[in-house]
Amino acid sequence: MNYSIKDFIESESIKSVTFSPNGKKIAYLSNRSGSYQIYLIPSKGGQSKQLTFLKDQIYFAIFSPTKEEIIFGKSNNGDEKIQLYLFSIKTKKIINLTKNSKVKHNFGNWSSDGKYITYSKNQRSEKDFDVYILNIKNGKEECIYNSGGNCYPNSFSPQQNFITIQKRYSNLKTETLLFSFKNKSIKSIIHPKADSYYGGAYWLPDESAFYFINNTTKNFLGLSLYKISSSEWKYVYTPKFDVEGVRVSHDGRFLTTIINKNGYRIINLRKTSDMSEIILNDLTKLEMVYSVNFSKDSNNLAMIIGDSVNVSNLYIYSIKNKKIKKLTNSIQKVSSEQLSKPKLSHFKSFDNLKIPYFIYVPNFKLKKIPVIINIHGGPEAQYRPAFNSFIQYLVYKGYAIIAPNIRGSSGYGKKYMSLDDIEKRHNAIKDIEYLHKYIKSNKKLDHNNIILIGSSYGGYMVLASLVFYSKLWAGGVSLSGISNLETFLKNTAPHRLINREIEYGSLKNHKKLLKELSPINYIKNIKAPLLLIHGKNDPRVSLNEAEQIKNKLLKLKKQVKLITYKNEGHSLSKLKNKIDAYNKIESFLKNTLTNK
């Protein structure tokens, strides 16, 4: 059977799982309709039902702890100015709680009595997020912190005496603040240190302590416990990988952690009393556990699970009976047997640093396989072996896909993540050059037919590789890519500027370096055809980044094409646009590579 790109792209993806107060229902997000909307399914199994039918994707959905109501967040055409809404299961009515489309809202959580929510927003100043509490019933809003900075409320404590707040200085450095309702005071309880990240607050029910992740004295993120009475914390679980997701059961007996093991998301369940692990029958071989939540009675876990060749599905796991049940049957038109499972490997860069990468190869034999290097964004991010419909389609069409996690990627410790900062940027670009050397040494791969593809920072790496190592590549595809680091920093959303200057260099202190590292200033070097794709409402990387490089290349009479989408932001969220863009990418590949 011949499959079309539509057959692959229409594969369903689900995320953001949440139990109803009585545990009888589970809400989740699915893109089955073309963009992420809220769906509801009985926790015992049965037919799922779509609850929302909005033109824009929904970012998250969280049940009230006391009522059949759901808080969700969405923006307008990808502008990322997230508004908060209340959806009633009974009446199907949607109430806009925040009502300011010019402001971005970062949701924290519900209070345990279901009467309040907490969030931060940048209304007072575009670059600062102040923290608020909102009374759901009367709409009264109270600001509890407005001393500046990029602040994110974590959660109310179970008895509603405290709220924890994360103050983010960069993706590597944060601080934890504690707000007390008793005396309306706020204090710093976990202080910022160089390259120390503190994240989350997962409370015990008696409010004596909360769990959080941090890497203060470690290279990787470990699980820690902060005690309110002593104002002290200690590590309680420190695997040789990052701890990413944490959940504590409502009765305080259990906690789950998600471990980032070389890009795979591995779940484990532990007793809080002694941190001993409880073996999860039937779950030991899972590769990608995306989302986890406890039911209110603490007896069940709702989980979203998938892998590189299977789309994500919702499961429920009984802790008592150690049984797992699949609740959804997500759409997947191409069977897993016909798809390619990536292999994890490494290559050595110019300084002998081992760079991890995933490689996909077609299931049929070719003399020489053309190669697509897929570079992730971030840069503090990581390519993960999750189900990727477009990558699987390209492999199905006969391309090898190599997805490297070059220096600067997350998931390999804070030291590795800092290896591309500011003046070290070109070392990351060299990693791509040395990946070409590896490809050249592999007789099965066609080193004369290599295309670079990347989004956001990955798009920057595509453009940088095309100008600094121009003879190596057959072509490039940049989605929402940065072409000029100076104009990127000037035009990015104000609340992002400080964080991005720590990564790339500041406009004040590193102007010369920013010029030296900007692909736009070496545009004459580009030899290969270039395809640019960009959303018109992108708040992170302005459309101007693509327009600059397109205009200069056209003046030089070089091959370039820019495709824009008026109802998209930093990434493509709508099915129609994805199919259109991916068809255009495939046409570009066919026209650019020889013997295809």
C-alpha positions as CSV (number, residue, x, y, z in Angstrom):
1,M,0.0,0.0,0.0
2,N,1.2,3.5,-0.8
3,Y,0.8,6.1,1.9
4,S,0.5,9.8,1.4
5,I,2.0,12.5,3.6
6,K,-1.6,13.1,4.9
7,D,-1.8,9.5,6.1
8,F,1.3,10.2,8.3
9,I,0.5,13.8,9.4
10,E,-3.0,12.9,10.5
11,S,-1.6,10.6,13.2
12,E,-3.1,11.6,16.5
13,S,-1.2,13.0,19.4
14,I,-2.6,13.4,23.0
15,K,-1.2,15.1,26.1
16,S,-2.1,16.9,29.4
17,V,-4.0,14.3,31.4
18,T,-6.2,15.3,34.4
19,F,-8.7,13.4,36.6
20,S,-12.1,14.7,37.5
21,P,-12.7,15.3,41.3
22,N,-14.5,11.9,41.8
23,G,-12.0,10.1,39.6
24,K,-14.7,8.8,37.2
25,K,-13.6,10.9,34.2
26,I,-10.3,11.9,32.7
27,A,-9.7,14.9,30.5
28,Y,-6.9,15.2,28.0
29,L,-5.8,17.1,24.9
30,S,-5.9,15.6,21.5
31,N,-5.1,17.0,18.0
32,R,-7.6,14.5,16.4
33,S,-9.7,17.4,15.0
34,G,-6.6,19.2,13.5
35,S,-5.5,21.2,16.6
36,Y,-5.3,20.3,20.3
37,Q,-8.7,20.4,21.9
38,I,-10.2,19.0,25.2
39,Y,-11.6,15.5,25.2
40,L,-13.2,13.5,28.0
41,I,-13.3,9.8,28.6
42,P,-14.6,7.5,31.5
43,S,-11.7,6.3,33.7
44,K,-13.1,2.8,33.5
45,G,-13.0,2.9,29.7
46,G,-15.5,3.8,27.0
47,Q,-16.1,6.3,24.3
48,S,-14.2,9.6,24.4
49,K,-16.0,12.9,23.7
50,Q,-14.7,16.1,22.3
51,L,-15.6,19.1,24.6
52,T,-14.1,22.1,22.8
53,F,-14.2,23.1,19.2
54,L,-12.0,26.2,19.0
55,K,-10.0,27.5,16.0
56,D,-6.8,27.8,18.0
57,Q,-5.0,25.0,19.9
58,I,-5.3,24.6,23.6
59,Y,-2.0,24.5,25.6
60,F,-3.2,22.8,28.8
61,A,-6.3,21.7,30.6
62,I,-6.7,21.0,34.3
63,F,-9.7,19.8,36.2
64,S,-11.0,21.7,39.3
65,P,-10.4,19.7,42.5
66,T,-14.0,20.1,43.6
67,K,-16.2,20.7,40.5
68,E,-16.9,19.4,37.0
69,E,-15.0,22.4,35.6
70,I,-11.7,22.7,33.7
71,I,-9.3,25.6,33.4
72,F,-7.6,25.8,30.0
73,G,-5.2,28.2,28.2
74,K,-5.0,29.3,24.6
75,S,-3.7,32.2,22.6
76,N,-4.7,33.8,19.3
77,N,-3.2,32.5,16.1
78,G,0.0,31.5,17.8
79,D,0.8,34.8,19.4
80,E,1.5,33.0,22.7
81,K,-0.4,35.7,24.7
82,I,-2.2,33.0,26.6
83,Q,-5.6,33.7,28.1
84,L,-7.2,31.5,30.8
85,Y,-10.7,30.1,30.4
86,L,-13.1,28.1,32.6
87,F,-15.1,25.3,30.9
88,S,-18.2,23.8,32.5
89,I,-18.8,20.1,31.8
90,K,-22.5,20.6,32.7
91,T,-23.4,23.7,30.7
92,K,-20.6,23.5,28.1
93,K,-20.1,27.3,28.6
94,I,-16.7,28.8,28.3
95,I,-15.8,31.9,30.5
96,N,-12.8,34.0,29.7
97,L,-11.2,34.6,33.1
98,T,-8.4,36.9,32.2
99,K,-9.8,39.1,29.4
100,N,-6.6,40.9,28.3
101,S,-5.4,39.6,24.9
102,K,-2.4,41.9,25.0
103,V,-1.0,40.1,28.0
104,K,0.5,36.6,28.5
105,H,-0.7,34.5,31.4
106,N,1.3,31.6,33.0
107,F,-1.0,29.3,34.9
108,G,0.1,27.9,38.3
109,N,-2.7,25.8,39.7
110,W,-6.0,25.5,41.5
111,S,-6.4,25.9,45.3
112,S,-7.5,22.7,46.9
113,D,-10.9,24.1,47.7
114,G,-11.5,24.9,44.1
115,K,-12.2,28.6,44.8
116,Y,-9.0,30.2,43.5
117,I,-6.4,29.9,40.9
118,T,-2.9,31.4,40.7
119,Y,-1.0,32.7,37.7
120,S,1.5,35.3,36.6
121,K,1.1,37.9,33.8
122,N,3.2,40.7,32.3
123,Q,0.5,43.5,32.4
124,R,2.5,46.0,34.5
125,S,5.6,45.6,32.4
126,E,6.1,43.5,29.2
127,K,9.4,42.1,30.6
128,D,8.1,41.3,34.1
129,F,5.6,38.6,35.2
130,D,3.8,39.5,38.5
131,V,2.0,36.8,40.4
132,Y,-1.8,36.9,41.1
133,I,-4.6,35.0,42.8
134,L,-8.0,35.0,41.2
135,N,-11.3,34.3,43.0
136,I,-13.2,32.2,40.4
137,K,-16.6,33.1,41.7
138,N,-16.5,36.9,41.9
139,G,-13.5,37.5,39.5
140,K,-11.6,39.5,42.2
141,E,-7.9,39.5,41.4
142,E,-5.1,40.0,44.0
143,C,-1.4,40.6,43.2
144,I,0.9,38.9,45.7
145,Y,4.3,39.6,44.1
146,N,5.3,42.5,41.8
147,S,9.0,43.0,42.5
148,G,10.0,42.2,39.0
149,G,11.5,39.3,37.2
150,N,10.2,36.3,35.2
151,C,8.0,34.6,37.8
152,Y,5.9,31.5,37.6
153,P,3.7,30.3,40.5
154,N,4.0,26.6,41.1
155,S,1.1,25.6,43.3
156,F,-0.9,26.3,46.4
157,S,0.0,24.1,49.3
158,P,-2.7,21.5,50.2
159,Q,-4.1,23.5,53.1
160,Q,-3.7,26.8,51.3
161,N,-1.3,28.4,53.7
162,F,1.4,28.9,51.0
163,I,2.2,29.4,47.4
164,T,5.6,28.6,45.9
165,I,6.9,30.8,43.1
166,Q,9.8,30.1,40.7
167,K,11.8,33.2,39.7
168,R,13.7,32.4,36.5
169,Y,16.9,34.3,35.7
170,S,17.8,31.9,32.8
171,N,17.2,28.3,31.8
172,L,20.0,27.4,34.0
173,K,19.4,29.6,37.0
174,T,16.3,30.0,39.2
175,E,15.1,30.9,42.7
176,T,12.2,29.6,44.8
177,L,10.0,32.1,46.7
178,L,7.4,31.2,49.4
179,F,4.3,33.3,49.9
180,S,2.5,33.0,53.2
181,F,-1.2,33.7,53.4
182,K,-1.0,34.1,57.2
183,N,1.0,37.3,57.2
184,K,0.9,38.1,53.5
185,S,4.7,37.9,53.3
186,I,7.0,36.5,50.7
187,K,10.6,35.3,51.1
188,S,13.3,33.6,49.2
189,I,13.7,30.1,50.5
190,I,15.9,28.4,47.9
191,H,18.5,31.0,46.8
192,P,19.9,31.4,43.3
193,K,23.5,30.3,42.8
194,A,25.5,30.2,39.6
195,D,24.1,27.6,37.2
196,S,21.6,26.2,39.8
197,Y,18.1,25.3,38.7
198,Y,15.2,24.7,41.1
199,G,11.9,23.6,39.6
200,G,8.5,22.7,40.9
201,A,6.9,22.2,44.3
202,Y,5.1,19.0,45.0
203,W,3.7,19.1,48.5
204,L,3.1,16.5,51.2
205,P,-0.6,16.8,52.4
206,D,0.3,18.0,55.9
207,E,2.4,20.9,54.4
208,S,5.4,19.8,56.3
209,A,7.6,19.7,53.2
210,F,7.6,19.7,49.4
211,Y,9.6,17.9,46.7
212,F,11.4,19.8,43.9
213,I,14.1,19.2,41.4
214,N,17.5,20.9,41.4
215,N,21.1,20.6,40.3
216,T,22.9,22.8,42.9
217,T,25.8,20.5,43.6
218,K,25.1,18.0,40.8
219,N,25.6,17.9,37.1
220,F,22.1,16.4,36.6
221,L,18.7,17.4,38.1
222,G,18.0,15.4,41.2
223,L,14.9,15.1,43.4
224,S,15.1,17.1,46.7
225,L,12.9,17.6,49.7
226,Y,12.4,21.0,51.4
227,K,11.2,21.1,55.0
228,I,9.2,24.1,56.1
229,S,10.1,23.8,59.8
230,S,13.8,23.9,59.4
231,S,14.0,25.8,56.1
232,E,16.5,23.2,54.9
233,W,16.6,20.9,51.9
234,K,18.3,17.7,51.0
235,Y,18.6,15.4,47.9
236,V,16.5,12.2,48.2
237,Y,17.0,10.7,44.7
238,T,19.9,11.4,42.4
239,P,20.1,9.1,39.4
240,K,22.8,9.6,36.8
241,F,20.2,11.3,34.5
242,D,17.9,14.3,34.8
243,V,14.7,13.9,36.9
244,E,12.1,15.7,34.8
245,G,8.5,15.1,35.9
246,V,7.4,14.7,39.6
247,R,4.0,13.9,41.0
248,V,3.0,13.3,44.6
249,S,-0.2,11.3,45.4
250,H,-3.0,13.2,47.2
251,D,-2.6,11.1,50.4
252,G,1.2,11.6,50.3
253,R,2.1,7.9,50.2
254,F,3.6,7.8,46.7
255,L,5.5,9.8,44.2
256,T,6.3,9.3,40.6
257,T,9.3,10.6,38.7
258,I,10.1,10.7,35.0
259,I,13.8,10.1,34.3
260,N,15.4,11.4,31.1
261,K,17.6,8.5,30.1
262,N,19.4,9.5,26.9
263,G,16.2,11.1,25.6
264,Y,13.9,8.3,26.7
265,R,11.3,9.2,29.4
266,I,11.3,6.4,32.0
267,I,8.7,6.3,34.8
268,N,9.2,5.0,38.3
269,L,7.0,4.9,41.4
270,R,8.3,5.3,45.0
271,K,7.1,5.3,48.6
272,T,7.6,8.7,50.1
273,S,8.3,7.1,53.5
274,D,11.6,5.6,52.5
275,M,12.0,6.3,48.8
276,S,11.9,2.6,48.0
277,E,10.9,1.8,44.4
278,I,7.6,0.0,43.7
279,I,8.0,-2.2,40.6
280,L,5.4,-1.2,38.0
281,N,4.4,-4.4,36.3
282,D,3.9,-4.1,32.5
283,L,5.6,-0.7,32.5
284,T,9.3,-1.6,32.8
285,K,10.0,-1.5,29.1
286,L,8.1,1.8,28.3
287,E,10.2,4.2,26.3
288,M,8.2,7.4,26.4
289,V,5.9,8.3,29.3
290,Y,4.8,11.9,28.5
291,S,2.3,12.8,31.2
292,V,1.3,11.3,34.6
293,N,-1.3,12.2,37.2
294,F,-2.7,10.5,40.4
295,S,-6.4,10.1,41.0
296,K,-7.8,11.9,44.0
297,D,-8.0,8.6,46.0
298,S,-4.4,7.9,45.1
299,N,-5.2,4.4,43.8
300,N,-4.7,5.0,40.1
301,L,-2.3,6.6,37.7
302,A,-3.4,8.2,34.4
303,M,-0.5,8.1,31.9
304,I,0.1,9.1,28.3
305,I,2.4,6.6,26.7
306,G,4.0,6.2,23.3
307,D,7.3,5.6,21.5
308,S,9.0,6.3,18.2
309,V,6.8,4.0,16.1
310,N,3.5,4.2,18.1
311,V,1.4,7.3,18.6
312,S,0.6,8.4,22.2
313,N,-2.4,6.8,24.0
314,L,-4.0,7.2,27.4
315,Y,-3.7,4.4,30.0
316,I,-4.8,3.9,33.5
317,Y,-2.7,1.9,36.0
318,S,-4.0,0.4,39.2
319,I,-1.3,0.8,41.9
320,K,-3.1,-1.8,44.1
321,N,-3.7,-4.5,41.4
322,K,-0.6,-3.6,39.3
323,K,-2.7,-3.7,36.2
324,I,-2.6,-1.3,33.2
325,K,-5.6,-0.6,30.9
326,K,-5.5,1.2,27.6
327,L,-8.3,3.8,27.4
328,T,-7.8,5.4,23.9
329,N,-7.2,4.2,20.4
330,S,-5.4,7.1,18.9
331,I,-5.4,7.4,15.1
332,Q,-2.4,5.8,13.4
333,K,-3.0,4.9,9.7
334,V,0.5,3.5,9.2
335,S,1.3,0.5,11.4
336,S,4.4,0.5,13.6
337,E,5.9,-2.5,11.7
338,Q,6.2,-0.2,8.6
339,L,8.0,2.5,10.5
340,S,11.6,3.0,11.5
341,K,12.8,2.7,15.0
342,P,15.8,5.1,15.6
343,K,19.1,3.9,16.9
344,L,21.0,5.9,19.5
345,S,24.7,6.4,18.8
346,H,27.5,9.0,19.1
347,F,30.1,10.7,17.0
348,K,33.2,12.6,18.0
349,S,33.5,16.3,17.3
350,F,36.6,18.4,16.7
351,D,37.6,18.4,20.4
352,N,36.8,14.7,20.9
353,L,33.5,15.5,22.7
354,K,31.0,12.7,22.2
355,I,27.9,14.0,20.5
356,P,24.7,11.8,20.8
357,Y,22.4,11.4,17.9
358,F,19.5,9.3,16.8
359,I,19.5,7.8,13.3
360,Y,16.5,6.5,11.3
361,V,17.1,4.5,8.1
362,P,14.6,3.1,5.6
363,N,13.4,-0.4,5.9
364,F,14.3,-1.2,2.3
365,K,17.8,-1.4,0.7
366,L,19.3,1.5,-1.2
367,K,22.8,1.8,-2.6
368,K,23.3,5.2,-1.2
369,I,20.8,6.8,1.2
370,P,20.4,10.6,1.0
371,V,20.5,12.2,4.4
372,I,18.5,14.8,6.3
373,I,20.1,16.3,9.4
374,N,17.3,17.4,11.7
375,I,18.5,20.0,14.2
376,H,16.3,20.7,17.2
377,G,15.5,24.2,18.6
378,G,16.2,25.6,22.0
379,P,19.1,25.4,22.2
380,E,18.4,24.2,25.7
381,A,16.3,21.4,24.4
382,Q,16.8,17.8,23.2
383,Y,15.7,15.6,20.3
384,R,13.7,12.8,21.8
385,P,12.7,9.5,20.2
386,A,9.0,10.2,20.3
387,F,6.6,9.5,17.5
388,N,7.3,12.1,14.8
389,S,5.0,11.7,11.8
390,F,6.9,13.9,9.4
391,I,10.3,12.2,10.1
392,Q,8.6,8.8,9.7
393,Y,7.2,9.9,6.4
394,L,10.6,11.0,5.1
395,V,12.2,7.7,6.1
396,Y,9.3,5.9,4.4
397,K,10.2,7.9,1.2
398,G,13.8,6.7,1.4
399,Y,15.8,9.3,3.4
400,A,18.0,8.6,6.4
401,I,17.3,11.0,9.2
402,I,20.0,12.0,11.7
403,A,18.9,14.0,14.7
404,P,21.9,15.2,16.8
405,N,21.9,16.6,20.3
406,I,24.8,18.9,19.7
407,R,26.6,20.7,22.6
408,G,24.2,23.0,24.4
409,S,21.4,20.5,24.4
410,S,19.6,19.7,27.6
411,G,19.3,16.2,29.0
412,Y,23.1,15.6,29.4
413,G,23.9,17.6,32.4
414,K,24.3,21.4,33.0
415,K,28.0,21.3,31.9
416,Y,27.1,20.0,28.5
417,M,24.2,22.5,28.2
418,S,26.6,25.4,28.8
419,L,29.1,24.4,26.1
420,D,27.6,26.6,23.4
421,D,27.0,29.8,25.5
422,I,27.9,33.2,23.9
423,E,31.5,33.0,22.6
424,K,31.3,29.2,22.4
425,R,28.5,29.3,19.8
426,H,30.8,28.4,16.9
427,N,31.8,25.1,18.6
428,A,28.2,24.0,18.3
429,I,28.3,24.8,14.6
430,K,31.5,22.8,14.3
431,D,29.6,19.8,15.7
432,I,27.4,19.9,12.5
433,E,30.6,20.0,10.4
434,Y,32.0,17.0,12.2
435,L,28.7,15.2,11.8
436,H,29.3,15.5,8.1
437,K,32.7,13.8,8.5
438,Y,30.9,10.9,10.3
439,I,28.3,10.6,7.5
440,K,31.2,10.6,4.9
441,S,32.8,7.7,6.7
442,N,29.6,5.6,6.5
443,K,29.5,3.9,3.1
444,K,25.7,3.4,3.2
445,L,25.0,7.2,3.5
446,D,25.3,9.6,0.5
447,H,27.4,12.5,1.8
448,N,26.9,14.4,-1.5
449,N,23.2,14.5,-0.8
450,I,22.7,16.0,2.7
451,I,19.9,18.4,3.5
452,L,19.8,20.4,6.8
453,I,16.4,21.0,8.4
454,G,15.8,22.9,11.7
455,S,13.3,25.0,13.5
456,S,13.9,28.1,15.7
457,Y,17.5,27.7,17.0
458,G,17.7,24.7,14.7
459,G,16.9,27.0,11.9
460,Y,19.8,29.3,13.0
461,M,22.1,26.2,12.9
462,V,20.9,25.4,9.4
463,L,21.7,29.0,8.2
464,A,25.0,29.1,10.1
465,S,26.1,25.7,8.7
466,L,25.2,26.9,5.2
467,V,27.4,30.0,5.4
468,F,30.3,28.7,7.5
469,Y,30.6,25.3,5.8
470,S,28.9,26.0,2.5
471,K,30.5,23.3,0.4
472,L,29.1,20.4,2.5
473,W,25.4,20.7,2.0
474,A,23.0,20.1,-0.8
475,G,20.3,22.4,0.7
476,G,18.7,23.8,3.8
477,V,15.2,24.2,5.3
478,S,14.8,26.8,8.1
479,L,11.5,27.0,10.0
480,S,11.2,30.1,12.2
481,G,15.0,30.4,12.1
482,I,17.3,33.2,13.3
483,S,19.4,34.8,10.6
484,N,20.6,37.9,12.5
485,L,21.3,37.7,16.2
486,E,21.2,41.4,16.7
487,T,17.7,41.9,15.2
488,F,16.5,38.7,16.8
489,L,17.3,40.1,20.3
490,K,15.9,43.5,19.4
491,N,12.6,42.0,18.2
492,T,12.0,39.0,20.5
493,A,9.2,39.4,23.1
494,P,10.6,41.7,25.9
495,H,10.2,39.0,28.7
496,R,12.5,36.7,26.7
497,L,15.3,39.1,26.2
498,I,17.4,38.6,29.4
499,N,17.1,34.9,29.1
500,R,18.2,34.9,25.5
501,E,21.1,37.3,26.1
502,I,22.5,34.9,28.6
503,E,22.6,32.3,25.9
504,Y,23.7,34.3,22.8
505,G,25.3,37.4,24.3
506,S,24.0,40.9,25.0
507,L,23.3,43.7,22.7
508,K,25.3,46.0,25.0
509,N,28.4,43.9,25.7
510,H,28.7,41.4,22.8
511,K,27.7,43.4,19.7
512,K,30.8,42.4,17.7
513,L,30.4,38.7,18.6
514,L,26.7,38.8,17.6
515,K,27.7,40.2,14.2
516,E,30.4,37.5,13.8
517,L,27.9,34.8,14.5
518,S,25.0,36.1,12.4
519,P,24.5,34.1,9.1
520,I,23.1,37.2,7.4
521,N,26.6,38.8,7.4
522,Y,28.0,35.9,5.4
523,I,25.1,35.5,3.0
524,K,27.4,35.5,-0.1
525,N,28.8,32.2,1.1
526,I,25.6,30.3,0.6
527,K,25.8,27.9,-2.3
528,A,22.8,25.6,-1.7
529,P,19.1,26.2,-2.3
530,L,17.2,27.4,0.8
531,L,13.6,27.0,1.8
532,L,12.3,29.3,4.6
533,I,9.0,28.7,6.5
534,H,7.7,31.2,9.1
535,G,4.5,32.0,11.0
536,K,3.5,35.7,10.7
537,N,2.6,36.0,14.4
538,D,5.8,34.5,15.8
539,P,6.6,36.3,19.1
540,R,9.9,34.6,19.6
541,V,11.7,34.9,16.2
542,S,10.3,37.7,14.2
543,L,9.2,37.1,10.6
544,N,11.8,39.8,9.8
545,E,14.5,37.1,10.3
546,A,13.3,35.2,7.3
547,E,12.5,38.2,5.2
548,Q,16.0,39.6,5.7
549,I,17.8,36.6,4.4
550,K,15.3,36.0,1.6
551,N,15.7,39.6,0.3
552,K,19.5,39.4,0.4
553,L,19.6,36.1,-1.4
554,L,17.3,37.3,-4.1
555,K,19.5,40.3,-4.8
556,L,22.4,37.8,-5.1
557,K,20.2,35.8,-7.5
558,K,20.5,32.7,-5.4
559,Q,17.8,30.0,-4.9
560,V,15.5,30.9,-2.0
561,K,11.8,30.6,-1.2
562,L,9.8,32.0,1.7
563,I,6.5,30.5,2.8
564,T,4.5,32.3,5.5
565,Y,1.3,31.4,7.4
566,K,-0.9,34.2,8.6
567,N,-2.6,32.2,11.4
568,E,0.6,30.6,13.0
569,G,3.2,31.7,15.5
570,H,6.5,30.1,16.3
571,S,5.5,26.6,15.3
572,L,2.9,25.1,13.0
573,S,-0.1,24.1,15.1
574,K,-2.9,23.7,12.5
575,L,-3.2,20.4,10.5
576,K,-4.0,22.2,7.2
577,N,-0.8,24.3,7.5
578,K,1.3,21.3,8.5
579,I,0.2,19.3,5.4
580,D,0.8,22.3,3.2
581,A,4.3,23.0,4.6
582,Y,5.4,19.4,4.7
583,N,4.3,18.9,1.1
584,K,6.4,21.9,0.1
585,I,9.4,20.6,2.0
586,E,9.1,17.2,0.2
587,S,8.9,19.0,-3.1
588,F,12.0,21.0,-2.2
589,L,13.9,17.8,-1.3
590,K,13.0,16.1,-4.6
591,N,14.0,19.1,-6.6
592,T,17.2,19.7,-4.7
593,L,18.7,16.2,-4.2
594,T,20.1,14.2,-7.1
595,N,18.7,10.8,-8.0
596,K,15.5,11.3,-6.1
